[in-house]
C-alpha cells in the first residue's frame, strides 16, 4: 500500500526539482518570486499531509461504525432463525427462505433512488434518517407476533438500508482522492466481516441467555443512538467542515478536481448504465453475491445442524470465516494498491471460493471438520476482493456517474443476495441437506470469476 506521506514527499521533491530546472525560474528569481513559489509548494505539501491525517482519524472510524451497525441488523436474522424464532412463529423452511431474502428485494429496488438523493442533496441527512429507521425496524423484529408483520418489516429494513452503501461511497469520494479511495473503501467494507465476527459470538450468547426477541432489541438500539453521533461529527463536503482552514479546503478540492480530468467523460447515468463494463459488472456482482449471502444467511443453520452443536458453539464457529475474511481483505487491498492491479486480486479469490464450496460438498456431512475448514476458506476468499473490485468502478467512470453506477451494480448484488438467500434455504429444506446449496454457490462463484476476467479486460 502506498504510504500517503511518502507519496506526497515524492511529489514535493519532484515539484521543487522541476521548478529549479525550469527557464521560468531564471526570469523571476531576481524578484524573489522563486522563493515565494517554493514556499507556496512547501505550504501545499504541509496542508495536504495535515488533511490526510485529519481525514483518516475523523472520518474513517465513523464510516466504519455506521456500516457495521447496518450489517449487524442485517445478518443477525440467521441466528434468530437457528435460535428458536422459526419454532415460535411457526415459520416453515420455505417461508424462512423468503424472509431471509425479502431484505434484499427491498434493497434492490431502492439502491439507485438513494444514490441520486445522496449525490444531489445530502448523504449526511440520508444516512442519519436511515440509522434511525433501520434501528427501529430491527428492534421491531423482536416484537412481532405474526409472519405477515415480519414480512413487512424485513422488506422495509431492506428499503431503509439500501441507501447506505451508495451514500457512503459518494461521501468518501468527496473526502478522499483517487490514490486513497481504494483503502478508504476497504476500511468501510471491513465493517461487514468485522461485524459478523463479533456479532456471531454476541448473538449466540444473547439468544442463549435472553432469547431471540431481546437479541433483536438489544442489537437494534445502538443504530438509533449512533445516528445522533453521525449527525454531530460528519459534514457532507470538505467546504462545510469547521476543522479545516479555507486553505486546506481549497487544496483538497483542487486535488479532487484535477484527478477527474484524466477520466473519459460520460454525460449522464443513462449512458453509464449502457456501458458494457457496467452491464458485465452487474452480472458479475449478482453471481458473487449469491455465494456471499447464501453463506452469510445460512452458515449458522449449517453449523447448528452438526452433531452435539448448540447455539453458543454455532456462534463461535460462525465467526471463524470472518476472521480469515478480515485478513484476506487487508492483504488483497494492500497488494492490489502496491502493484496497481485490480483484476488479479478479484477473480482468483472467487475461483478459490468456488473450489472450496465444491470441496465441502465432496467432504459431506460425515466429515464435518473438513467440510467446515473448506467453508472457512470459501468465506475468506469471497470477502477478499471487495476493495479492489470497488476500486475498478471508480477508475473507469468519472465522478458524475460513478456513484450511480456503483448503486446499479450494488442493486444487482442485492438481487443476487435475494436469490442466494432464498434458493440456498429452499435447497436445504427440499433436499434435507446442504450438498445441493454448496454446488449452487460454487457454480455462481465460478461464473463470477470468469465474467470478472472479461469485464475488467474490456474496461482497460
Sine and cosine of phi, psi and omega as CSV:
sin_phi,cos_phi,sin_psi,cos_psi,sin_omega,cos_omega
0.00,0.00,0.75,-0.66,-0.02,-1.00
-0.95,0.32,0.86,-0.51,0.01,-1.00
-0.96,0.29,0.78,-0.63,-0.10,-0.99
-0.86,0.50,-0.70,0.71,-0.05,-1.00
-0.91,0.42,-0.62,0.78,0.03,-1.00
-0.92,0.39,-0.65,0.76,0.02,-1.00
-0.90,0.44,-0.70,0.72,-0.01,-1.00
-0.91,0.41,-0.60,0.80,0.01,-1.00
-0.90,0.43,-0.64,0.77,0.06,-1.00
-0.88,0.47,-0.67,0.74,-0.01,-1.00
-0.88,0.48,-0.71,0.71,-0.03,-1.00
-0.93,0.38,-0.61,0.79,0.04,-1.00
-0.91,0.42,-0.67,0.74,0.02,-1.00
-0.90,0.43,-0.66,0.75,0.00,-1.00
-0.89,0.46,-0.68,0.73,0.00,-1.00
-0.91,0.41,-0.63,0.78,-0.01,-1.00
-0.90,0.45,-0.76,0.65,-0.03,-1.00
-0.91,0.41,-0.53,0.85,0.01,-1.00
-0.93,0.37,-0.70,0.71,-0.04,-1.00
-0.93,0.38,-0.40,0.92,-0.03,-1.00
-0.97,-0.25,0.27,0.96,0.01,-1.00
-0.99,-0.11,0.51,-0.86,0.04,-1.00
-0.87,0.49,-0.49,0.87,-0.05,-1.00
-0.88,0.48,-0.53,0.85,-0.02,-1.00
-0.88,0.48,-0.68,0.73,-0.05,-1.00
-0.91,0.42,-0.50,0.87,-0.07,-1.00
-0.99,0.15,-0.34,0.94,-0.08,-1.00
-0.88,-0.47,-0.08,1.00,-0.14,-0.99
-0.89,0.45,-0.59,0.81,-0.05,-1.00
-0.90,0.43,-0.46,0.89,-0.01,-1.00
-1.00,0.06,0.05,1.00,0.03,-1.00
0.99,0.13,0.10,0.99,-0.05,-1.00
-0.94,0.34,-0.51,0.86,-0.02,-1.00
-0.89,0.46,-0.67,0.74,0.01,-1.00
-0.90,0.43,-0.64,0.76,0.01,-1.00
-0.90,0.43,-0.67,0.74,-0.02,-1.00
-0.91,0.40,-0.67,0.74,0.03,-1.00
-0.88,0.48,-0.66,0.75,0.03,-1.00
-0.90,0.44,-0.61,0.79,0.03,-1.00
-0.90,0.44,-0.67,0.74,0.02,-1.00
-0.89,0.45,-0.71,0.71,0.00,-1.00
-0.89,0.45,-0.63,0.78,0.00,-1.00
-0.91,0.41,-0.62,0.79,0.05,-1.00
-0.90,0.44,-0.62,0.79,0.05,-1.00
-0.88,0.47,-0.71,0.70,-0.01,-1.00
-0.91,0.41,-0.63,0.78,0.02,-1.00
-0.89,0.45,-0.73,0.68,-0.03,-1.00
-0.88,0.47,-0.67,0.74,0.02,-1.00
-0.89,0.46,-0.69,0.73,0.00,-1.00
-0.90,0.44,-0.68,0.73,0.01,-1.00
-0.87,0.49,-0.67,0.74,-0.03,-1.00
-0.86,0.51,-0.72,0.70,-0.01,-1.00
-0.89,0.46,-0.71,0.70,-0.04,-1.00
-0.91,0.41,-0.64,0.77,-0.03,-1.00
-0.91,0.42,-0.72,0.69,-0.03,-1.00
-0.90,0.45,-0.62,0.79,-0.05,-1.00
-0.98,0.22,-0.65,0.76,-0.10,-0.99
-0.99,0.12,-0.55,0.83,-0.19,-0.98
-0.97,-0.26,-0.68,0.73,-0.11,-0.99
-0.89,0.45,-0.71,0.70,0.04,-1.00
-0.86,0.51,-0.61,0.80,-0.01,-1.00
-0.93,0.38,-0.70,0.72,0.04,-1.00
-0.89,0.46,-0.66,0.75,0.00,-1.00
-0.88,0.48,-0.74,0.67,-0.02,-1.00
-0.89,0.45,-0.66,0.75,-0.03,-1.00
-0.89,0.46,-0.74,0.67,0.00,-1.00
-0.93,0.37,-0.54,0.84,0.04,-1.00
-0.89,0.46,-0.68,0.73,0.00,-1.00
-0.91,0.42,-0.58,0.81,0.06,-1.00
-0.89,0.46,-0.67,0.75,-0.03,-1.00
-0.95,0.30,-0.53,0.85,0.04,-1.00
-0.85,0.52,-0.74,0.67,-0.05,-1.00
-0.97,0.23,-0.15,0.99,0.02,-1.00
-1.00,-0.04,-0.64,0.77,-0.20,-0.98
-1.00,-0.08,-0.24,0.97,-0.07,-1.00
-0.97,0.23,-0.11,0.99,0.03,-1.00
-0.88,0.48,-0.60,0.80,0.01,-1.00
-0.88,0.48,-0.59,0.80,0.02,-1.00
-0.95,0.32,-0.60,0.80,0.05,-1.00
-0.90,0.45,-0.65,0.76,0.02,-1.00
-0.88,0.47,-0.70,0.71,0.00,-1.00
-0.96,0.27,-0.31,0.95,-0.12,-0.99
-0.97,-0.24,0.28,0.96,0.13,-0.99
0.85,-0.52,-0.19,0.98,-0.02,-1.00
-0.89,0.45,-0.64,0.77,-0.01,-1.00
-0.88,0.48,-0.66,0.75,0.01,-1.00
-0.94,0.33,-0.67,0.74,-0.06,-1.00
-0.91,0.41,-0.62,0.78,-0.06,-1.00
-0.98,-0.19,0.12,0.99,0.01,-1.00
0.84,0.55,0.76,0.65,-0.02,-1.00
-1.00,-0.03,0.84,-0.55,0.03,-1.00
-0.97,0.23,0.18,-0.98,0.01,-1.00
-0.89,0.46,-0.65,0.76,0.01,-1.00
-0.92,0.40,-0.68,0.74,0.01,-1.00
-0.92,0.38,-0.59,0.81,0.04,-1.00
-0.89,0.46,-0.64,0.77,0.06,-1.00
-0.90,0.44,-0.67,0.74,0.01,-1.00
-0.90,0.43,-0.69,0.72,0.00,-1.00
-0.90,0.44,-0.63,0.78,0.02,-1.00
-0.90,0.44,-0.56,0.83,-0.10,-0.99
-1.00,-0.07,-0.30,0.95,-0.02,-1.00
-0.86,0.50,-0.57,0.82,0.05,-1.00
-0.78,0.62,-0.72,0.70,-0.09,-1.00
-0.96,0.27,-0.39,0.92,0.07,-1.00
-0.93,0.37,-0.71,0.70,0.09,-1.00
-0.89,0.46,-0.61,0.79,0.03,-1.00
-0.88,0.48,-0.64,0.77,-0.05,-1.00
-0.90,0.43,-0.72,0.69,-0.15,-0.99
-0.96,0.28,-0.39,0.92,-0.15,-0.99
-0.90,-0.44,0.23,0.97,0.06,-1.00
-0.88,0.47,-0.82,0.58,-0.12,-0.99
-0.93,0.37,-0.71,0.71,0.08,-1.00
-0.83,0.56,-0.63,0.78,0.03,-1.00
-0.90,0.43,-0.66,0.75,0.00,-1.00
-0.90,0.43,-0.67,0.75,0.00,-1.00
-0.91,0.42,-0.65,0.76,0.04,-1.00
-0.90,0.44,-0.70,0.71,0.00,-1.00
-0.90,0.44,-0.62,0.78,-0.03,-1.00
-0.96,0.30,-0.64,0.77,-0.09,-1.00
-1.00,0.00,-0.47,0.88,-0.07,-1.00
-0.87,-0.49,-1.00,0.07,-0.12,-0.99
-0.45,-0.89,0.91,-0.41,0.12,-0.99
-0.93,0.37,-0.57,0.82,0.00,-1.00
-0.87,0.50,-0.76,0.65,-0.03,-1.00
-0.92,0.39,-0.66,0.75,-0.02,-1.00
-0.88,0.48,-0.72,0.69,-0.03,-1.00
-0.94,0.34,-0.56,0.83,0.04,-1.00
-0.84,0.54,-0.79,0.62,-0.02,-1.00
-0.94,0.34,-0.54,0.84,0.06,-1.00
-0.88,0.48,-0.69,0.73,0.03,-1.00
-0.84,0.54,-0.72,0.69,-0.03,-1.00
-0.91,0.42,-0.73,0.68,-0.07,-1.00
-0.94,0.33,-0.64,0.77,-0.02,-1.00
-0.96,0.29,-0.50,0.87,0.10,-0.99
-0.90,0.44,-0.69,0.73,0.01,-1.00
-0.91,0.41,-0.66,0.75,0.01,-1.00
-0.92,0.39,-0.62,0.78,0.03,-1.00
-0.90,0.44,-0.69,0.72,0.04,-1.00
-0.91,0.41,-0.60,0.80,0.02,-1.00
-0.89,0.45,-0.47,0.88,0.04,-1.00
-0.87,0.50,-0.55,0.84,0.01,-1.00
-0.97,0.24,-0.10,0.99,-0.06,-1.00
-0.93,-0.37,-0.02,1.00,-0.08,-1.00
-0.94,0.33,0.47,-0.88,0.01,-1.00
-0.82,-0.57,-0.07,1.00,0.03,-1.00
-0.56,-0.83,0.34,-0.94,-0.10,-1.00
-0.94,0.35,-0.58,0.81,-0.04,-1.00
-0.85,0.52,-0.71,0.70,0.03,-1.00
-0.92,0.39,-0.58,0.81,0.02,-1.00
-0.90,0.43,-0.61,0.79,0.04,-1.00
-0.87,0.49,-0.72,0.69,-0.01,-1.00
-0.89,0.45,-0.70,0.72,-0.04,-1.00
-0.90,0.44,-0.70,0.72,-0.02,-1.00
-0.90,0.44,-0.65,0.76,0.02,-1.00
-0.91,0.41,-0.72,0.69,-0.02,-1.00
-0.92,0.40,-0.54,0.84,0.07,-1.00
-0.88,0.48,-0.63,0.78,0.08,-1.00
-0.91,0.42,-0.65,0.76,0.02,-1.00
-0.87,0.49,-0.74,0.68,-0.06,-1.00
-0.92,0.39,-0.66,0.75,-0.05,-1.00
-0.99,0.16,-0.22,0.98,-0.06,-1.00
-0.87,0.49,-0.47,0.88,-0.07,-1.00
-0.98,0.19,-0.27,0.96,-0.19,-0.98
-0.91,0.41,-0.78,0.62,-0.08,-1.00
-0.88,0.47,-0.82,0.57,0.01,-1.00
-0.89,0.45,-0.59,0.81,0.02,-1.00
-0.90,0.44,-0.63,0.77,0.03,-1.00
-0.91,0.40,-0.66,0.76,0.02,-1.00
-0.89,0.46,-0.68,0.73,0.05,-1.00
-0.89,0.45,-0.71,0.70,0.01,-1.00
-0.84,0.54,-0.75,0.66,-0.03,-1.00
-0.92,0.38,-0.54,0.84,0.00,-1.00
-0.92,0.39,-0.36,0.93,0.03,-1.00
-1.00,0.10,-0.22,0.97,-0.09,-1.00
-0.89,-0.45,-0.31,0.95,-0.08,-1.00
-0.80,-0.60,0.64,-0.77,-0.04,-1.00
-0.98,0.18,0.11,-0.99,-0.06,-1.00
-0.86,0.51,-0.65,0.76,-0.03,-1.00
-0.94,0.33,-0.24,0.97,-0.02,-1.00
-0.95,-0.31,-0.32,0.95,-0.26,-0.96
-0.93,0.38,-0.55,0.83,0.02,-1.00
-0.89,0.45,-0.69,0.73,0.02,-1.00
-0.92,0.38,-0.65,0.76,0.02,-1.00
-0.89,0.46,-0.69,0.73,0.03,-1.00
-0.90,0.43,-0.60,0.80,0.00,-1.00
-0.90,0.43,-0.70,0.72,0.03,-1.00
-0.90,0.43,-0.55,0.83,0.08,-1.00
-0.90,0.44,-0.79,0.62,-0.09,-1.00
-0.95,0.32,-0.34,0.94,0.09,-1.00
-0.87,0.50,-0.34,0.94,0.08,-1.00
-0.85,0.53,-0.39,0.92,0.03,-1.00
-0.93,0.36,-0.93,0.38,-0.05,-1.00
-0.93,0.37,-0.55,0.84,0.02,-1.00
-0.89,0.46,-0.68,0.73,0.01,-1.00
-0.90,0.43,-0.71,0.70,-0.01,-1.00
-0.90,0.43,-0.53,0.85,0.02,-1.00
-0.85,0.52,-0.82,0.57,-0.03,-1.00
-0.99,0.14,-0.48,0.88,0.04,-1.00
-0.90,0.44,-0.58,0.81,-0.01,-1.00
-0.87,0.49,-0.69,0.72,0.01,-1.00
-0.94,0.33,-0.75,0.66,-0.04,-1.00
-0.89,0.46,-0.71,0.70,-0.04,-1.00
-0.90,0.45,-0.62,0.79,0.05,-1.00
-0.87,0.50,-0.70,0.71,0.02,-1.00
-0.93,0.37,-0.64,0.76,-0.01,-1.00
-0.91,0.42,-0.69,0.72,0.03,-1.00
-0.89,0.46,-0.64,0.77,0.00,-1.00
-0.92,0.39,-0.64,0.77,-0.14,-0.99
-1.00,-0.04,-0.65,0.76,-0.08,-1.00
-0.84,-0.55,-0.09,1.00,0.04,-1.00
1.00,-0.08,0.27,-0.96,-0.08,-1.00
-0.93,0.38,-0.50,0.87,-0.01,-1.00
-0.90,0.43,-0.76,0.64,-0.01,-1.00
-0.93,0.36,-0.43,0.90,0.10,-0.99
-0.86,0.50,-0.73,0.69,0.02,-1.00
-0.90,0.45,-0.67,0.74,-0.04,-1.00
-0.91,0.40,-0.72,0.69,-0.02,-1.00
-0.91,0.41,-0.64,0.77,-0.05,-1.00
-0.99,0.10,-0.23,0.97,0.04,-1.00
-1.00,0.03,-0.49,0.87,-0.07,-1.00
-0.87,0.49,-0.64,0.77,-0.04,-1.00
-0.85,0.53,-0.50,0.87,0.00,-1.00
-0.89,0.45,-0.65,0.76,0.00,-1.00
-0.92,0.40,-0.68,0.73,0.02,-1.00
-0.90,0.43,-0.68,0.73,-0.06,-1.00
-0.92,0.38,-0.43,0.90,-0.01,-1.00
-0.82,0.58,-0.62,0.79,-0.04,-1.00
-0.97,0.23,-0.48,0.87,0.15,-0.99
-0.92,0.39,-0.68,0.73,0.05,-1.00
-0.84,0.55,-0.74,0.67,-0.05,-1.00
-0.89,0.45,-0.59,0.81,-0.04,-1.00
-0.98,0.22,-0.53,0.85,-0.19,-0.98
-0.99,-0.15,-0.27,0.96,-0.16,-0.99
-0.92,-0.40,0.60,-0.80,0.19,-0.98
-0.84,-0.55,0.53,-0.85,-0.06,-1.00
-0.88,0.47,-0.68,0.73,-0.11,-0.99
-0.73,-0.69,0.40,-0.92,0.02,-1.00
-0.83,0.55,-0.54,0.84,-0.02,-1.00
-0.90,0.45,-0.32,0.95,-0.02,-1.00
-0.99,-0.10,-0.13,0.99,-0.10,-0.99
-0.98,0.18,0.82,-0.58,0.02,-1.00
-0.97,0.25,-0.33,0.94,-0.03,-1.00
-1.00,0.07,0.07,1.00,0.12,-0.99
-0.92,-0.39,0.63,-0.78,0.10,-1.00
-0.98,0.21,0.25,-0.97,0.03,-1.00
-0.86,0.52,-0.64,0.77,0.00,-1.00
-0.90,0.43,-0.65,0.76,0.02,-1.00
-0.92,0.39,-0.66,0.75,0.03,-1.00
-0.88,0.47,-0.70,0.72,-0.01,-1.00
-0.91,0.42,-0.64,0.77,-0.02,-1.00
-0.90,0.44,-0.68,0.73,0.01,-1.00
-0.93,0.37,-0.70,0.72,-0.01,-1.00
-0.89,0.45,-0.62,0.78,0.03,-1.00
-0.89,0.46,-0.66,0.75,0.00,-1.00
-0.92,0.38,-0.64,0.77,0.02,-1.00
-0.91,0.40,-0.63,0.78,0.03,-1.00
-0.94,0.35,-0.60,0.80,-0.05,-1.00
-0.90,0.44,-0.66,0.76,-0.08,-1.00
-0.93,0.36,-0.35,0.94,0.00,-1.00
-0.96,0.28,-0.31,0.95,-0.07,-1.00
-0.94,0.35,-0.36,0.93,-0.06,-1.00
-1.00,-0.08,0.05,1.00,0.00,-1.00
-0.97,-0.24,0.71,-0.71,0.01,-1.00
-0.86,0.51,0.80,-0.60,-0.06,-1.00
-0.93,0.38,0.59,-0.81,0.13,-0.99
-0.80,-0.60,0.80,-0.59,-0.21,-0.98
-0.91,0.41,-0.70,0.71,-0.11,-0.99
-0.42,-0.91,0.03,-1.00,-0.02,-1.00
-0.90,0.44,-0.60,0.80,-0.01,-1.00
-0.86,0.51,-0.70,0.71,0.02,-1.00
-0.92,0.40,-0.65,0.76,0.00,-1.00
-0.89,0.45,-0.66,0.75,-0.05,-1.00
-0.94,0.35,-0.32,0.95,0.01,-1.00
-1.00,-0.03,-0.12,0.99,0.01,-1.00
-0.90,0.43,0.62,-0.79,-0.05,-1.00
-0.87,0.49,-0.65,0.76,-0.04,-1.00
-0.90,0.43,-0.61,0.80,0.01,-1.00
-0.93,0.37,-0.69,0.73,0.01,-1.00
-0.88,0.48,-0.71,0.71,-0.01,-1.00
-0.91,0.41,-0.64,0.77,0.01,-1.00
-0.94,0.35,-0.50,0.87,0.12,-0.99
-0.87,0.48,-0.74,0.68,0.01,-1.00
-0.91,0.42,-0.68,0.73,0.00,-1.00
-0.86,0.50,-0.72,0.70,-0.07,-1.00
-0.95,0.31,-0.52,0.86,0.07,-1.00
-0.90,0.44,-0.72,0.69,0.01,-1.00
-0.91,0.41,-0.66,0.75,0.05,-1.00
-0.86,0.51,-0.70,0.72,-0.05,-1.00
-0.93,0.36,-0.43,0.90,0.10,-0.99
-0.85,0.53,-0.72,0.69,0.01,-1.00
-0.93,0.38,-0.70,0.72,-0.09,-1.00
-0.89,0.45,-0.77,0.64,-0.14,-0.99
-1.00,0.06,-0.37,0.93,0.23,-0.97
-0.88,0.47,-0.62,0.78,0.02,-1.00
-0.94,0.34,-0.77,0.64,-0.08,-1.00
-0.88,0.47,-0.72,0.69,-0.13,-0.99
-0.97,0.25,-0.47,0.88,-0.14,-0.99
-0.92,-0.40,-0.08,1.00,0.03,-1.00
-0.84,0.54,-0.71,0.70,0.02,-1.00
-0.84,0.54,-0.65,0.76,0.01,-1.00
-0.93,0.36,-0.60,0.80,0.03,-1.00
-0.89,0.46,-0.72,0.69,-0.02,-1.00
-0.94,0.33,-0.63,0.78,-0.04,-1.00
-0.91,0.41,-0.36,0.93,0.01,-1.00
-0.99,0.15,-0.12,0.99,-0.01,-1.00
-0.93,0.36,0.44,-0.90,0.01,-1.00
-0.86,0.51,0.66,-0.75,0.07,-1.00
0.89,0.46,0.38,0.93,0.01,-1.00
-1.00,-0.03,0.45,-0.89,0.13,-0.99
-0.68,-0.74,0.08,-1.00,-0.16,-0.99
-0.92,0.38,-0.52,0.86,0.04,-1.00
-0.94,0.34,-0.71,0.70,0.07,-1.00
-0.87,0.49,-0.65,0.76,0.05,-1.00
-0.85,0.53,-0.66,0.75,0.01,-1.00
-0.88,0.47,-0.71,0.70,0.00,-1.00
-0.91,0.42,-0.73,0.69,-0.02,-1.00
-0.92,0.38,-0.57,0.82,0.00,-1.00
-0.92,0.39,-0.37,0.93,-0.02,-1.00
-0.98,0.18,-0.35,0.94,-0.11,-0.99
-0.88,0.47,-0.72,0.69,0.00,-1.00
-0.85,0.53,-0.51,0.86,-0.06,-1.00
-0.98,0.18,-0.40,0.92,0.15,-0.99
-0.91,0.41,-0.71,0.70,0.08,-1.00
-0.90,0.44,-0.60,0.80,-0.01,-1.00
-0.88,0.48,-0.66,0.75,0.02,-1.00
-0.88,0.48,-0.73,0.68,0.00,-1.00
-0.89,0.46,-0.70,0.72,-0.03,-1.00
-0.91,0.40,-0.63,0.78,0.01,-1.00
-0.90,0.43,-0.71,0.71,0.01,-1.00
-0.91,0.42,-0.67,0.74,0.00,-1.00
-0.91,0.41,-0.72,0.70,0.00,-1.00
-0.89,0.45,-0.66,0.75,0.01,-1.00
-0.90,0.43,-0.68,0.73,-0.02,-1.00
-0.87,0.49,-0.78,0.62,-0.07,-1.00
-0.96,0.27,-0.49,0.87,0.07,-1.00
-0.90,0.43,-0.69,0.72,0.04,-1.00
-0.94,0.35,-0.64,0.77,-0.04,-1.00
-0.91,0.41,-0.64,0.77,-0.03,-1.00
-1.00,-0.06,-0.11,0.99,-0.06,-1.00
0.81,0.59,0.65,0.76,0.06,-1.00
-0.89,-0.47,0.65,-0.76,0.01,-1.00
-0.90,-0.43,-0.82,0.57,-0.07,-1.00
-0.84,0.54,-0.64,0.77,-0.05,-1.00
-0.92,0.40,-0.23,0.97,0.02,-1.00
-0.93,-0.38,0.29,0.96,0.08,-1.00
-0.89,-0.46,-0.91,0.42,-0.14,-0.99
-0.90,0.43,-0.59,0.81,0.00,-1.00
-0.89,0.46,-0.61,0.80,0.02,-1.00
-0.92,0.40,-0.64,0.77,0.03,-1.00
-0.91,0.42,-0.60,0.80,0.05,-1.00
-0.91,0.41,-0.67,0.74,0.06,-1.00
-0.87,0.49,-0.67,0.74,0.04,-1.00
-0.87,0.49,-0.68,0.74,0.02,-1.00
-0.89,0.47,-0.70,0.72,0.00,-1.00
-0.91,0.41,-0.63,0.77,-0.01,-1.00
-0.91,0.41,-0.66,0.75,0.06,-1.00
-0.88,0.47,-0.68,0.73,0.01,-1.00
-0.91,0.42,-0.63,0.78,0.05,-1.00
-0.89,0.45,-0.61,0.79,0.03,-1.00
-0.91,0.42,-0.58,0.82,0.07,-1.00
-0.90,0.43,-0.69,0.72,-0.01,-1.00
-0.92,0.40,-0.57,0.82,0.00,-1.00
-0.91,0.42,-0.62,0.78,0.07,-1.00
0.97,0.25,0.09,-1.00,-0.06,-1.00
-0.96,0.29,-0.34,0.94,0.00,-1.00
-0.95,0.30,-0.33,0.94,0.02,-1.00
-0.89,-0.45,0.93,0.37,-0.14,-0.99
-0.84,0.54,-0.73,0.69,-0.12,-0.99
-0.94,0.35,-0.60,0.80,0.09,-1.00
-0.91,0.42,-0.68,0.73,0.04,-1.00
-0.89,0.46,-0.64,0.77,-0.01,-1.00
-0.91,0.41,-0.69,0.72,0.02,-1.00
-0.86,0.51,-0.67,0.74,0.03,-1.00
-0.92,0.40,-0.58,0.82,0.08,-1.00
-0.92,0.40,-0.60,0.80,0.06,-1.00
-0.88,0.48,-0.70,0.71,0.03,-1.00
-0.89,0.46,-0.68,0.74,0.02,-1.00
-0.88,0.48,-0.70,0.72,0.00,-1.00
-0.88,0.47,-0.74,0.68,0.02,-1.00
-0.88,0.47,-0.65,0.76,-0.03,-1.00
-0.92,0.39,-0.59,0.81,-0.02,-1.00
-0.93,0.36,-0.53,0.85,-0.04,-1.00
-1.00,0.09,-0.46,0.89,-0.12,-0.99
-0.80,0.60,-0.64,0.77,-0.15,-0.99
-0.99,0.12,0.03,1.00,-0.13,-0.99
-0.85,0.53,-0.72,0.69,-0.02,-1.00
-0.86,0.51,-0.83,0.56,0.05,-1.00
-0.86,0.51,-0.59,0.81,-0.04,-1.00
-0.89,0.46,-0.77,0.64,-0.03,-1.00
-0.95,0.30,-0.35,0.94,0.12,-0.99
-0.93,0.37,-0.55,0.83,0.03,-1.00
-0.84,0.54,-0.72,0.69,-0.10,-0.99
-0.89,0.45,-0.71,0.70,-0.05,-1.00
-0.96,0.28,-0.25,0.97,0.00,-1.00
-1.00,-0.04,-0.23,0.97,-0.01,-1.00
-0.93,-0.37,-0.17,0.99,-0.01,-1.00
-0.81,-0.59,0.61,-0.79,0.00,-1.00
-0.95,0.32,0.23,-0.97,-0.11,-0.99
-0.87,0.50,-0.56,0.83,-0.10,-1.00
-0.93,0.36,-0.31,0.95,-0.01,-1.00
-0.79,-0.61,-0.15,0.99,-0.09,-1.00
-0.89,0.45,-0.63,0.78,-0.01,-1.00
-0.90,0.43,-0.68,0.73,0.03,-1.00
-0.90,0.43,-0.63,0.78,0.04,-1.00
-0.91,0.41,-0.65,0.76,0.06,-1.00
-0.88,0.47,-0.66,0.75,0.02,-1.00
-0.89,0.45,-0.66,0.75,0.01,-1.00
-0.90,0.43,-0.73,0.68,0.00,-1.00
-0.89,0.45,-0.67,0.75,0.00,-1.00
-0.93,0.38,-0.52,0.85,0.04,-1.00
-0.93,0.37,-0.60,0.80,0.09,-1.00
-0.94,0.34,-0.51,0.86,0.15,-0.99
-0.88,0.47,-0.63,0.78,0.05,-1.00
-0.91,0.41,-0.61,0.79,0.05,-1.00
-0.90,0.44,-0.68,0.74,0.08,-1.00
-0.89,0.45,-0.61,0.79,0.04,-1.00
-0.90,0.45,-0.66,0.75,0.06,-1.00
-0.86,0.51,-0.74,0.67,0.00,-1.00
-0.90,0.44,-0.70,0.72,-0.02,-1.00
-0.89,0.45,-0.75,0.66,-0.03,-1.00
-0.90,0.44,-0.62,0.79,-0.04,-1.00
-0.97,0.26,-0.78,0.62,-0.13,-0.99
-0.96,0.28,-0.52,0.86,0.09,-1.00
-0.89,0.46,-0.71,0.70,0.06,-1.00
-0.90,0.44,-0.65,0.76,0.01,-1.00
-0.89,0.45,-0.71,0.70,0.00,-1.00
-0.91,0.42,-0.64,0.77,0.03,-1.00
-0.88,0.47,-0.70,0.72,-0.02,-1.00
-0.95,0.33,-0.62,0.79,-0.05,-1.00
-0.95,0.30,-0.68,0.73,-0.07,-1.00
-1.00,0.03,-0.29,0.96,-0.02,-1.00
0.97,0.24,0.22,0.98,0.02,-1.00
-0.44,-0.90,-0.12,-0.99,-0.09,-1.00
-0.93,-0.37,-0.04,1.00,-0.07,-1.00
-0.87,0.49,-0.71,0.70,-0.03,-1.00
-0.90,0.44,-0.62,0.78,0.00,-1.00
-0.94,0.35,-0.53,0.85,0.07,-1.00
-0.89,0.45,-0.68,0.74,0.03,-1.00
-0.90,0.44,-0.67,0.74,0.01,-1.00
-0.87,0.49,-0.74,0.67,0.00,-1.00
-0.93,0.37,-0.60,0.80,0.03,-1.00
-0.89,0.46,-0.72,0.69,0.01,-1.00
-0.89,0.45,-0.62,0.78,0.01,-1.00
-0.90,0.44,-0.69,0.72,0.01,-1.00
-0.92,0.39,-0.60,0.80,0.03,-1.00
-0.89,0.46,-0.73,0.69,0.04,-1.00
-0.89,0.46,-0.62,0.78,0.02,-1.00
-0.89,0.46,-0.65,0.76,0.02,-1.00
-0.89,0.46,-0.68,0.74,-0.01,-1.00
-0.90,0.43,-0.71,0.70,-0.01,-1.00
-0.90,0.43,-0.57,0.82,0.03,-1.00
-0.85,0.53,-0.70,0.71,-0.02,-1.00
-0.88,0.47,-0.63,0.78,-0.01,-1.00
-0.96,0.29,-0.73,0.69,-0.10,-1.00
-0.91,0.41,-0.72,0.69,-0.07,-1.00
-0.96,0.29,-0.50,0.86,0.09,-1.00
-0.90,0.44,-0.66,0.75,0.04,-1.00
-0.91,0.41,-0.46,0.89,-0.08,-1.00
-0.97,0.22,-0.26,0.97,-0.08,-1.00
-0.95,0.32,0.00,0.00,0.00,0.00
